[in-house]
Each structure stands twice: as structure tokens, then as C-alpha cells.
């Protein structure tokens, strides 16, 4: 699964992407469309639980979870009608599983804003409107064919027709599809149409380095909008984070302390992007490695085992599970087992975030 970083030109999204992926690329030019083709990067998801497990396992290496990010070309008003790089932008958005929208929440006369003023809600509206219009086109194109099938008595087609009409009514109210209350069957149908406003969204407020906590009225406006539109929010100073990303560990820690941060804001962003994608981690632990494995929230034990190898899922027998709290209480896996805290779970077990597991299988 992957998330696409979007935003109007010159809001800091490419600076943010480069910092996230530890890119050493030169600074992008200060004009629209400096990112033409989408750049891709793999980002580690910081998780302090790995180090806590490693304290007991003493592994040769530690492997965190990772997620894929795509830096997508800037969008302008009229994208749904092909303006600017609109068609390319929309095609790239359709391919990602979640949207990370960077909005500028700081003033800087040296950085041109494409609209001539800093107004994050207006920026959000531009992109949301273009996505709504594009989704409207998809649904309106699909409706006649579905309606014809529904008139023949096809129950599935009738269900689709009603759903499409409900989605169109929702869009006409300028509300994204992700704010609709849909059952699992309807969600599956919506997913099949690739509707962009159905994708989960995480807003990133790009703040001034003097406002890392996001107290500016611009940020508050975005915070309220995100809460009302079923979206998350993270505050990041892209300029500061890009500087921090280039430092070695000692200098990085010193700089973080000087600005009052316990960790780079990018670590928070990576975890929130992971959550926005509907992902969670379970762990395996041994002398060779302590590793975080990525699974969708709600995955069963066999599905989780299949992430390691398809044979594990095909021949799944059972899963032995314990928690980090158990490990820190008893110190070793044998002690956990002896205390009766090692759980044995079957095929129906739904994995919990942070489970430490062994899978038994036979093929």
C-alpha cells in the first residue's frame, strides 16, 4: 500500500518528501510544477517498541516497518478538466491508497504562493473540488449502464444504482465520499470505481519553525476542517525537518533539543500515514532479528503469517502470541510460557497491534 503526497505548488510537499525519504537531492526550483513525474520513496516507520523488544532478544539487526510514499505533481484549479498537469495528477491519485495533503500555514515573502496569499482552507478546497468533480464524472459515466441493468430486474445492479445516486447526491453537497456511512458491501462497490474522495486523507500543516505546536489560526482552521471531514492532521515544519534529516545522530539530537522536540516531526508523520493507510504491525523476535511486519487492521493470524511467506498461510496450524508487557514483566519467552502468558491462537484470531508471534505451519 502507498500514500501520495499532494498539494498546491510551493506548499513544501517536495521538501517534505525529500526529508522523509532522506533525499539529498538539490532544492526544487521556486515555481509551479517542479515535480513532473511522481517520485517514489520507501520510508521507515519509527516504532520504539522494536528497541524495547531488542533489549531482551539482543538481535543482530532490527527491521522496522516501512511504507511507500509518492510525491505527486502540484495541482491547480481546473485539473479535472485537464488544466495544468491535471490529468496526470488525477491518474496518480487514483493509484495510491491514501492521500497526504500538505497545506501551507506560514507566511514567507520569499516563497511564492500560487494563489497570491496564504489561505490553507482555500488550498484544501481547490484540491477537494477537483477530486469531487473527477469522481462525479466517473459516477455519471457509470450510472446509465447500471440503470439499464437495474431495469431488467438485476438486484445487484439496482443496489449499485442506488449507491451511485446516493454518492452523487453527497458530492453535489460538496462532501467527500469518505464522510458517508457505508456498509462493507457498499465500500467494496465504491472501491471498485476508484473514487478519489473515498480515499483516507491525512492533512500536513506545514508550519513556521516558530510555531511547531501549530497554534497559528491557519493551523486551527485546518484542524477543525480535518475533524469535520474524517481526516487526520499532523503539524510539520518541512524546512526544519529537511535540515534535521541531513544531520548525523549527535547533531540531530542536539538540534531537536534546541527546538523542544523529543523526536523529528517526520516520525509522527510516518506513524500517522501508516495509520491512515489502515495498517498496523506485529513483531517477530529472535537472535537473528527483531522485525516489524505490516498487516491491515483486522487481519487474521493466517493472513499475518502469509506476509512472511505464502507457505505460512497455506499451511497455518496455530500462532503463539505474547505481548511486550509480558516480555518486560517476565524477561524471556520461556518465562512467559511458564507463567501461562503465552497464548495459543487459531485461524480465527484477529491480530492485535504489537503482538509478538511465532507461527506454526505444515505444508
KESE-353057 format. One record per residue (C-alpha): residue in one letter; residue number from 0; chain; x, y, z. Coordinates in steps of 0.25 Angstrom, whole numbers, always signed. Example, Ala and Ser with C-alpha at 12.3 -4.5 7.8 and 13.67 -1.06 7.14 Angstrom:
% residues 2
res=a, n=0, chain=A, xx=+49, yy=-18, zz=+31
res=s, n=1, chain=A, xx=+55, yy=-4, zz=+29
***
This chain:
% residues 363
res=x, n=0, chain=A, xx=+0, yy=+0, zz=+0
res=x, n=1, chain=A, xx=+5, yy=+14, zz=-3
res=x, n=2, chain=A, xx=+1, yy=+28, zz=+0
res=x, n=3, chain=A, xx=+2, yy=+40, zz=-9
res=x, n=4, chain=A, xx=+7, yy=+54, zz=-5
res=x, n=5, chain=A, xx=-1, yy=+65, zz=-11
res=x, n=6, chain=A, xx=-3, yy=+80, zz=-10
res=x, n=7, chain=A, xx=-3, yy=+93, zz=-18
res=x, n=8, chain=A, xx=+10, yy=+97, zz=-24
res=x, n=9, chain=A, xx=+20, yy=+103, zz=-14
res=x, n=10, chain=A, xx=+14, yy=+98, zz=-1
res=x, n=11, chain=A, xx=+26, yy=+90, zz=+3
res=x, n=12, chain=A, xx=+22, yy=+76, zz=-1
res=x, n=13, chain=A, xx=+34, yy=+72, zz=-9
res=x, n=14, chain=A, xx=+43, yy=+78, zz=+3
res=x, n=15, chain=A, xx=+35, yy=+69, zz=+12
res=x, n=16, chain=A, xx=+36, yy=+57, zz=+3
res=x, n=17, chain=A, xx=+51, yy=+59, zz=+1
res=x, n=18, chain=A, xx=+53, yy=+60, zz=+17
res=x, n=19, chain=A, xx=+44, yy=+48, zz=+19
res=x, n=20, chain=A, xx=+52, yy=+39, zz=+9
res=x, n=21, chain=A, xx=+65, yy=+45, zz=+14
res=x, n=22, chain=A, xx=+67, yy=+50, zz=+0
res=x, n=23, chain=A, xx=+80, yy=+58, zz=-3
res=x, n=24, chain=A, xx=+74, yy=+64, zz=-16
res=x, n=25, chain=A, xx=+76, yy=+79, zz=-18
res=x, n=26, chain=A, xx=+65, yy=+88, zz=-14
res=x, n=27, chain=A, xx=+54, yy=+89, zz=-24
res=x, n=28, chain=A, xx=+52, yy=+102, zz=-32
res=x, n=29, chain=A, xx=+43, yy=+112, zz=-27
res=x, n=30, chain=A, xx=+32, yy=+111, zz=-37
res=x, n=31, chain=A, xx=+20, yy=+102, zz=-40
res=x, n=32, chain=A, xx=+21, yy=+88, zz=-46
res=x, n=33, chain=A, xx=+35, yy=+86, zz=-41
res=x, n=34, chain=A, xx=+31, yy=+71, zz=-39
res=x, n=35, chain=A, xx=+27, yy=+66, zz=-52
res=x, n=36, chain=A, xx=+27, yy=+51, zz=-51
res=x, n=37, chain=A, xx=+24, yy=+45, zz=-37
res=x, n=38, chain=A, xx=+36, yy=+42, zz=-29
res=x, n=39, chain=A, xx=+35, yy=+29, zz=-20
res=x, n=40, chain=A, xx=+41, yy=+26, zz=-7
res=x, n=41, chain=A, xx=+41, yy=+16, zz=+4
res=x, n=42, chain=A, xx=+40, yy=+22, zz=+18
res=x, n=43, chain=A, xx=+43, yy=+14, zz=+31
res=x, n=44, chain=A, xx=+32, yy=+15, zz=+42
res=x, n=45, chain=A, xx=+39, yy=+19, zz=+55
res=x, n=46, chain=A, xx=+34, yy=+9, zz=+66
res=x, n=47, chain=A, xx=+40, yy=+10, zz=+80
res=x, n=48, chain=A, xx=+35, yy=-4, zz=+83
res=x, n=49, chain=A, xx=+45, yy=-10, zz=+74
res=x, n=50, chain=A, xx=+57, yy=-5, zz=+83
res=x, n=51, chain=A, xx=+49, yy=-10, zz=+95
res=x, n=52, chain=A, xx=+48, yy=-24, zz=+90
res=x, n=53, chain=A, xx=+62, yy=-24, zz=+85
res=x, n=54, chain=A, xx=+67, yy=-21, zz=+99
res=x, n=55, chain=A, xx=+63, yy=-35, zz=+103
res=x, n=56, chain=A, xx=+65, yy=-42, zz=+89
res=x, n=57, chain=A, xx=+79, yy=-36, zz=+87
res=x, n=58, chain=A, xx=+77, yy=-38, zz=+71
res=x, n=59, chain=A, xx=+88, yy=-36, zz=+60
res=x, n=60, chain=A, xx=+78, yy=-26, zz=+54
res=x, n=61, chain=A, xx=+65, yy=-18, zz=+56
res=x, n=62, chain=A, xx=+56, yy=-16, zz=+44
res=x, n=63, chain=A, xx=+45, yy=-6, zz=+45
res=x, n=64, chain=A, xx=+32, yy=-6, zz=+37
res=x, n=65, chain=A, xx=+32, yy=+3, zz=+24
res=x, n=66, chain=A, xx=+22, yy=+10, zz=+15
res=x, n=67, chain=A, xx=+23, yy=+15, zz=+1
res=x, n=68, chain=A, xx=+21, yy=+30, zz=-2
res=x, n=69, chain=A, xx=+19, yy=+36, zz=-15
res=x, n=70, chain=A, xx=+22, yy=+51, zz=-18
res=x, n=71, chain=A, xx=+11, yy=+55, zz=-28
res=x, n=72, chain=A, xx=+12, yy=+68, zz=-37
res=x, n=73, chain=A, xx=+5, yy=+80, zz=-32
res=x, n=74, chain=A, xx=-9, yy=+83, zz=-35
res=x, n=75, chain=A, xx=-17, yy=+95, zz=-40
res=x, n=76, chain=A, xx=-31, yy=+99, zz=-41
res=x, n=77, chain=A, xx=-37, yy=+93, zz=-53
res=x, n=78, chain=A, xx=-29, yy=+80, zz=-52
res=x, n=79, chain=A, xx=-42, yy=+71, zz=-54
res=x, n=80, chain=A, xx=-43, yy=+78, zz=-68
res=x, n=81, chain=A, xx=-29, yy=+76, zz=-71
res=x, n=82, chain=A, xx=-23, yy=+89, zz=-67
res=x, n=83, chain=A, xx=-8, yy=+89, zz=-63
res=x, n=84, chain=A, xx=-4, yy=+75, zz=-61
res=x, n=85, chain=A, xx=-18, yy=+71, zz=-56
res=x, n=86, chain=A, xx=-20, yy=+58, zz=-64
res=x, n=87, chain=A, xx=-6, yy=+53, zz=-59
res=x, n=88, chain=A, xx=-9, yy=+58, zz=-45
res=x, n=89, chain=A, xx=-22, yy=+51, zz=-45
res=x, n=90, chain=A, xx=-17, yy=+38, zz=-51
res=x, n=91, chain=A, xx=-6, yy=+37, zz=-40
res=x, n=92, chain=A, xx=-16, yy=+40, zz=-29
res=x, n=93, chain=A, xx=-25, yy=+28, zz=-34
res=x, n=94, chain=A, xx=-13, yy=+19, zz=-32
res=x, n=95, chain=A, xx=-10, yy=+22, zz=-17
res=x, n=96, chain=A, xx=-17, yy=+16, zz=-5
res=x, n=97, chain=A, xx=-17, yy=+29, zz=+3
res=x, n=98, chain=A, xx=-15, yy=+44, zz=+1
res=x, n=99, chain=A, xx=-5, yy=+52, zz=+9
res=x, n=100, chain=A, xx=-9, yy=+67, zz=+6
res=x, n=101, chain=A, xx=+1, yy=+77, zz=+10
res=x, n=102, chain=A, xx=-4, yy=+91, zz=+13
res=x, n=103, chain=A, xx=+4, yy=+104, zz=+15
res=x, n=104, chain=A, xx=+1, yy=+110, zz=+29
res=x, n=105, chain=A, xx=+13, yy=+120, zz=+29
res=x, n=106, chain=A, xx=+16, yy=+134, zz=+23
res=x, n=107, chain=A, xx=+29, yy=+136, zz=+15
res=x, n=108, chain=A, xx=+30, yy=+147, zz=+5
res=x, n=109, chain=A, xx=+42, yy=+139, zz=-2
res=x, n=110, chain=A, xx=+33, yy=+127, zz=-5
res=x, n=111, chain=A, xx=+23, yy=+130, zz=-16
res=x, n=112, chain=A, xx=+9, yy=+125, zz=-13
res=x, n=113, chain=A, xx=+1, yy=+121, zz=-26
res=x, n=114, chain=A, xx=-11, yy=+128, zz=-21
res=x, n=115, chain=A, xx=-4, yy=+140, zz=-17
res=x, n=116, chain=A, xx=-8, yy=+139, zz=-2
res=x, n=117, chain=A, xx=-7, yy=+128, zz=+9
res=x, n=118, chain=A, xx=-20, yy=+122, zz=+11
res=x, n=119, chain=A, xx=-20, yy=+107, zz=+15
res=x, n=120, chain=A, xx=-35, yy=+105, zz=+14
res=x, n=121, chain=A, xx=-35, yy=+111, zz=+0
res=x, n=122, chain=A, xx=-24, yy=+102, zz=-4
res=x, n=123, chain=A, xx=-31, yy=+90, zz=+2
res=x, n=124, chain=A, xx=-44, yy=+94, zz=-5
res=x, n=125, chain=A, xx=-37, yy=+95, zz=-19
res=x, n=126, chain=A, xx=-32, yy=+80, zz=-18
res=x, n=127, chain=A, xx=-44, yy=+75, zz=-12
res=x, n=128, chain=A, xx=-53, yy=+82, zz=-22
res=x, n=129, chain=A, xx=-45, yy=+76, zz=-33
res=x, n=130, chain=A, xx=-45, yy=+62, zz=-27
res=x, n=131, chain=A, xx=-60, yy=+63, zz=-25
res=x, n=132, chain=A, xx=-62, yy=+67, zz=-40
res=x, n=133, chain=A, xx=-54, yy=+56, zz=-45
res=x, n=134, chain=A, xx=-62, yy=+46, zz=-36
res=x, n=135, chain=A, xx=-75, yy=+52, zz=-41
res=x, n=136, chain=A, xx=-70, yy=+49, zz=-55
res=x, n=137, chain=A, xx=-67, yy=+35, zz=-52
res=x, n=138, chain=A, xx=-81, yy=+33, zz=-45
res=x, n=139, chain=A, xx=-89, yy=+40, zz=-56
res=x, n=140, chain=A, xx=-82, yy=+31, zz=-67
res=x, n=141, chain=A, xx=-85, yy=+18, zz=-59
res=x, n=142, chain=A, xx=-99, yy=+22, zz=-56
res=x, n=143, chain=A, xx=-106, yy=+19, zz=-69
res=x, n=144, chain=A, xx=-101, yy=+5, zz=-71
res=x, n=145, chain=A, xx=-104, yy=+1, zz=-57
res=x, n=146, chain=A, xx=-118, yy=+7, zz=-58
res=x, n=147, chain=A, xx=-121, yy=-1, zz=-71
res=x, n=148, chain=A, xx=-117, yy=-14, zz=-64
res=x, n=149, chain=A, xx=-125, yy=-10, zz=-52
res=x, n=150, chain=A, xx=-138, yy=-8, zz=-61
res=x, n=151, chain=A, xx=-136, yy=-23, zz=-65
res=x, n=152, chain=A, xx=-138, yy=-27, zz=-50
res=x, n=153, chain=A, xx=-124, yy=-29, zz=-47
res=x, n=154, chain=A, xx=-123, yy=-28, zz=-32
res=x, n=155, chain=A, xx=-108, yy=-25, zz=-31
res=x, n=156, chain=A, xx=-110, yy=-14, zz=-42
res=x, n=157, chain=A, xx=-121, yy=-8, zz=-34
res=x, n=158, chain=A, xx=-112, yy=-7, zz=-22
res=x, n=159, chain=A, xx=-101, yy=-1, zz=-30
res=x, n=160, chain=A, xx=-111, yy=+9, zz=-36
res=x, n=161, chain=A, xx=-116, yy=+13, zz=-22
res=x, n=162, chain=A, xx=-102, yy=+15, zz=-17
res=x, n=163, chain=A, xx=-97, yy=+23, zz=-29
res=x, n=164, chain=A, xx=-109, yy=+32, zz=-28
res=x, n=165, chain=A, xx=-106, yy=+34, zz=-13
res=x, n=166, chain=A, xx=-91, yy=+37, zz=-15
res=x, n=167, chain=A, xx=-95, yy=+47, zz=-26
res=x, n=168, chain=A, xx=-105, yy=+54, zz=-16
res=x, n=169, chain=A, xx=-93, yy=+54, zz=-6
res=x, n=170, chain=A, xx=-83, yy=+60, zz=-16
res=x, n=171, chain=A, xx=-93, yy=+71, zz=-20
res=x, n=172, chain=A, xx=-93, yy=+75, zz=-6
res=x, n=173, chain=A, xx=-78, yy=+77, zz=-7
res=x, n=174, chain=A, xx=-75, yy=+66, zz=+2
res=x, n=175, chain=A, xx=-65, yy=+55, zz=+0
res=x, n=176, chain=A, xx=-69, yy=+41, zz=-1
res=x, n=177, chain=A, xx=-61, yy=+37, zz=+11
res=x, n=178, chain=A, xx=-71, yy=+44, zz=+20
res=x, n=179, chain=A, xx=-82, yy=+35, zz=+16
res=x, n=180, chain=A, xx=-86, yy=+24, zz=+25
res=x, n=181, chain=A, xx=-85, yy=+12, zz=+16
res=x, n=182, chain=A, xx=-86, yy=-3, zz=+20
res=x, n=183, chain=A, xx=-76, yy=-13, zz=+16
res=x, n=184, chain=A, xx=-83, yy=-17, zz=+3
res=x, n=185, chain=A, xx=-84, yy=-2, zz=-2
res=x, n=186, chain=A, xx=-70, yy=+1, zz=+2
res=x, n=187, chain=A, xx=-66, yy=-11, zz=-7
res=x, n=188, chain=A, xx=-74, yy=-5, zz=-19
res=x, n=189, chain=A, xx=-69, yy=+9, zz=-17
res=x, n=190, chain=A, xx=-54, yy=+4, zz=-16
res=x, n=191, chain=A, xx=-57, yy=-3, zz=-30
res=x, n=192, chain=A, xx=-60, yy=+11, zz=-36
res=x, n=193, chain=A, xx=-47, yy=+16, zz=-31
res=x, n=194, chain=A, xx=-53, yy=+29, zz=-25
res=x, n=195, chain=A, xx=-43, yy=+38, zz=-20
res=x, n=196, chain=A, xx=-51, yy=+45, zz=-9
res=x, n=197, chain=A, xx=-53, yy=+32, zz=-3
res=x, n=198, chain=A, xx=-38, yy=+30, zz=+0
res=x, n=199, chain=A, xx=-34, yy=+33, zz=+14
res=x, n=200, chain=A, xx=-27, yy=+47, zz=+16
res=x, n=201, chain=A, xx=-16, yy=+52, zz=+25
res=x, n=202, chain=A, xx=-14, yy=+67, zz=+25
res=x, n=203, chain=A, xx=+0, yy=+72, zz=+28
res=x, n=204, chain=A, xx=+0, yy=+86, zz=+33
res=x, n=205, chain=A, xx=+14, yy=+92, zz=+28
res=x, n=206, chain=A, xx=+17, yy=+102, zz=+39
res=x, n=207, chain=A, xx=+27, yy=+112, zz=+42
res=x, n=208, chain=A, xx=+39, yy=+108, zz=+51
res=x, n=209, chain=A, xx=+34, yy=+117, zz=+62
res=x, n=210, chain=A, xx=+20, yy=+110, zz=+62
res=x, n=211, chain=A, xx=+24, yy=+95, zz=+63
res=x, n=212, chain=A, xx=+12, yy=+93, zz=+72
res=x, n=213, chain=A, xx=+2, yy=+98, zz=+62
res=x, n=214, chain=A, xx=-4, yy=+110, zz=+69
res=x, n=215, chain=A, xx=-6, yy=+119, zz=+57
res=x, n=216, chain=A, xx=-20, yy=+122, zz=+53
res=x, n=217, chain=A, xx=-17, yy=+116, zz=+40
res=x, n=218, chain=A, xx=-14, yy=+102, zz=+46
res=x, n=219, chain=A, xx=-26, yy=+103, zz=+55
res=x, n=220, chain=A, xx=-35, yy=+105, zz=+43
res=x, n=221, chain=A, xx=-29, yy=+93, zz=+36
res=x, n=222, chain=A, xx=-30, yy=+85, zz=+49
res=x, n=223, chain=A, xx=-45, yy=+88, zz=+50
res=x, n=224, chain=A, xx=-47, yy=+85, zz=+35
res=x, n=225, chain=A, xx=-40, yy=+71, zz=+37
res=x, n=226, chain=A, xx=-48, yy=+67, zz=+49
res=x, n=227, chain=A, xx=-61, yy=+71, zz=+41
res=x, n=228, chain=A, xx=-57, yy=+63, zz=+29
res=x, n=229, chain=A, xx=-52, yy=+50, zz=+35
res=x, n=230, chain=A, xx=-37, yy=+53, zz=+33
res=x, n=231, chain=A, xx=-25, yy=+53, zz=+41
res=x, n=232, chain=A, xx=-15, yy=+65, zz=+44
res=x, n=233, chain=A, xx=+0, yy=+66, zz=+47
res=x, n=234, chain=A, xx=+8, yy=+79, zz=+48
res=x, n=235, chain=A, xx=+22, yy=+79, zz=+42
res=x, n=236, chain=A, xx=+32, yy=+90, zz=+38
res=x, n=237, chain=A, xx=+37, yy=+84, zz=+25
res=x, n=238, chain=A, xx=+49, yy=+94, zz=+25
res=x, n=239, chain=A, xx=+53, yy=+90, zz=+39
res=x, n=240, chain=A, xx=+51, yy=+75, zz=+37
res=x, n=241, chain=A, xx=+59, yy=+75, zz=+24
res=x, n=242, chain=A, xx=+71, yy=+81, zz=+32
res=x, n=243, chain=A, xx=+69, yy=+71, zz=+43
res=x, n=244, chain=A, xx=+69, yy=+60, zz=+33
res=x, n=245, chain=A, xx=+83, yy=+64, zz=+28
res=x, n=246, chain=A, xx=+90, yy=+63, zz=+41
res=x, n=247, chain=A, xx=+97, yy=+52, zz=+48
res=x, n=248, chain=A, xx=+91, yy=+46, zz=+61
res=x, n=249, chain=A, xx=+98, yy=+54, zz=+71
res=x, n=250, chain=A, xx=+96, yy=+67, zz=+64
res=x, n=251, chain=A, xx=+81, yy=+63, zz=+61
res=x, n=252, chain=A, xx=+79, yy=+61, zz=+76
res=x, n=253, chain=A, xx=+85, yy=+74, zz=+79
res=x, n=254, chain=A, xx=+76, yy=+81, zz=+69
res=x, n=255, chain=A, xx=+64, yy=+74, zz=+74
res=x, n=256, chain=A, xx=+66, yy=+78, zz=+88
res=x, n=257, chain=A, xx=+69, yy=+93, zz=+84
res=x, n=258, chain=A, xx=+55, yy=+94, zz=+77
res=x, n=259, chain=A, xx=+48, yy=+86, zz=+88
res=x, n=260, chain=A, xx=+45, yy=+73, zz=+80
res=x, n=261, chain=A, xx=+47, yy=+59, zz=+86
res=x, n=262, chain=A, xx=+47, yy=+53, zz=+72
res=x, n=263, chain=A, xx=+46, yy=+59, zz=+58
res=x, n=264, chain=A, xx=+32, yy=+62, zz=+54
res=x, n=265, chain=A, xx=+34, yy=+53, zz=+42
res=x, n=266, chain=A, xx=+34, yy=+41, zz=+51
res=x, n=267, chain=A, xx=+20, yy=+45, zz=+56
res=x, n=268, chain=A, xx=+16, yy=+48, zz=+41
res=x, n=269, chain=A, xx=+21, yy=+34, zz=+37
res=x, n=270, chain=A, xx=+13, yy=+27, zz=+48
res=x, n=271, chain=A, xx=+1, yy=+35, zz=+45
res=x, n=272, chain=A, xx=+2, yy=+32, zz=+30
res=x, n=273, chain=A, xx=+3, yy=+17, zz=+34
res=x, n=274, chain=A, xx=-10, yy=+18, zz=+42
res=x, n=275, chain=A, xx=-17, yy=+26, zz=+31
res=x, n=276, chain=A, xx=-14, yy=+14, zz=+22
res=x, n=277, chain=A, xx=-21, yy=+5, zz=+31
res=x, n=278, chain=A, xx=-8, yy=-2, zz=+35
res=x, n=279, chain=A, xx=-3, yy=-8, zz=+48
res=x, n=280, chain=A, xx=+10, yy=-16, zz=+52
res=x, n=281, chain=A, xx=+12, yy=-29, zz=+59
res=x, n=282, chain=A, xx=+26, yy=-34, zz=+63
res=x, n=283, chain=A, xx=+35, yy=-46, zz=+62
res=x, n=284, chain=A, xx=+47, yy=-47, zz=+71
res=x, n=285, chain=A, xx=+60, yy=-55, zz=+71
res=x, n=286, chain=A, xx=+75, yy=-55, zz=+72
res=x, n=287, chain=A, xx=+76, yy=-52, zz=+57
res=x, n=288, chain=A, xx=+66, yy=-41, zz=+56
res=x, n=289, chain=A, xx=+55, yy=-33, zz=+63
res=x, n=290, chain=A, xx=+45, yy=-29, zz=+52
res=x, n=291, chain=A, xx=+32, yy=-21, zz=+50
res=x, n=292, chain=A, xx=+23, yy=-28, zz=+40
res=x, n=293, chain=A, xx=+12, yy=-19, zz=+33
res=x, n=294, chain=A, xx=-3, yy=-24, zz=+32
res=x, n=295, chain=A, xx=-16, yy=-18, zz=+30
res=x, n=296, chain=A, xx=-24, yy=-15, zz=+43
res=x, n=297, chain=A, xx=-33, yy=-27, zz=+45
res=x, n=298, chain=A, xx=-24, yy=-37, zz=+38
res=x, n=299, chain=A, xx=-25, yy=-51, zz=+44
res=x, n=300, chain=A, xx=-14, yy=-59, zz=+48
res=x, n=301, chain=A, xx=-13, yy=-68, zz=+35
res=x, n=302, chain=A, xx=-13, yy=-55, zz=+27
res=x, n=303, chain=A, xx=-2, yy=-49, zz=+36
res=x, n=304, chain=A, xx=+6, yy=-61, zz=+35
res=x, n=305, chain=A, xx=+5, yy=-60, zz=+19
res=x, n=306, chain=A, xx=+12, yy=-47, zz=+20
res=x, n=307, chain=A, xx=+25, yy=-55, zz=+24
res=x, n=308, chain=A, xx=+23, yy=-66, zz=+14
res=x, n=309, chain=A, xx=+11, yy=-71, zz=+6
res=x, n=310, chain=A, xx=+14, yy=-85, zz=+11
res=x, n=311, chain=A, xx=+12, yy=-80, zz=+25
res=x, n=312, chain=A, xx=-3, yy=-76, zz=+22
res=x, n=313, chain=A, xx=-5, yy=-88, zz=+13
res=x, n=314, chain=A, xx=-1, yy=-98, zz=+24
res=x, n=315, chain=A, xx=-5, yy=-90, zz=+36
res=x, n=316, chain=A, xx=-7, yy=-98, zz=+49
res=x, n=317, chain=A, xx=-6, yy=-88, zz=+60
res=x, n=318, chain=A, xx=+0, yy=-76, zz=+65
res=x, n=319, chain=A, xx=+7, yy=-74, zz=+79
res=x, n=320, chain=A, xx=+6, yy=-60, zz=+84
res=x, n=321, chain=A, xx=+10, yy=-51, zz=+95
res=x, n=322, chain=A, xx=+11, yy=-36, zz=+98
res=x, n=323, chain=A, xx=+22, yy=-26, zz=+100
res=x, n=324, chain=A, xx=+17, yy=-24, zz=+114
res=x, n=325, chain=A, xx=+18, yy=-39, zz=+117
res=x, n=326, chain=A, xx=+33, yy=-39, zz=+112
res=x, n=327, chain=A, xx=+36, yy=-27, zz=+120
res=x, n=328, chain=A, xx=+30, yy=-34, zz=+132
res=x, n=329, chain=A, xx=+36, yy=-48, zz=+131
res=x, n=330, chain=A, xx=+49, yy=-45, zz=+123
res=x, n=331, chain=A, xx=+49, yy=-57, zz=+114
res=x, n=332, chain=A, xx=+40, yy=-65, zz=+105
res=x, n=333, chain=A, xx=+42, yy=-78, zz=+113
res=x, n=334, chain=A, xx=+38, yy=-70, zz=+126
res=x, n=335, chain=A, xx=+26, yy=-64, zz=+119
res=x, n=336, chain=A, xx=+22, yy=-79, zz=+115
res=x, n=337, chain=A, xx=+24, yy=-84, zz=+129
res=x, n=338, chain=A, xx=+15, yy=-73, zz=+135
res=x, n=339, chain=A, xx=+4, yy=-77, zz=+125
res=x, n=340, chain=A, xx=+4, yy=-64, zz=+118
res=x, n=341, chain=A, xx=+8, yy=-70, zz=+104
res=x, n=342, chain=A, xx=-6, yy=-70, zz=+97
res=x, n=343, chain=A, xx=-9, yy=-81, zz=+86
res=x, n=344, chain=A, xx=-18, yy=-75, zz=+75
res=x, n=345, chain=A, xx=-24, yy=-82, zz=+63
res=x, n=346, chain=A, xx=-29, yy=-78, zz=+49
res=x, n=347, chain=A, xx=-40, yy=-68, zz=+54
res=x, n=348, chain=A, xx=-31, yy=-60, zz=+63
res=x, n=349, chain=A, xx=-31, yy=-45, zz=+59
res=x, n=350, chain=A, xx=-17, yy=-39, zz=+61
res=x, n=351, chain=A, xx=-15, yy=-28, zz=+70
res=x, n=352, chain=A, xx=-5, yy=-17, zz=+68
res=x, n=353, chain=A, xx=+8, yy=-20, zz=+75
res=x, n=354, chain=A, xx=+6, yy=-35, zz=+76
res=x, n=355, chain=A, xx=+19, yy=-43, zz=+77
res=x, n=356, chain=A, xx=+17, yy=-56, zz=+70
res=x, n=357, chain=A, xx=+22, yy=-70, zz=+66
res=x, n=358, chain=A, xx=+15, yy=-77, zz=+54
res=x, n=359, chain=A, xx=+14, yy=-92, zz=+53
res=x, n=360, chain=A, xx=+11, yy=-98, zz=+40
res=x, n=361, chain=A, xx=+12, yy=-110, zz=+31
res=x, n=362, chain=A, xx=+12, yy=-111, zz=+16
***
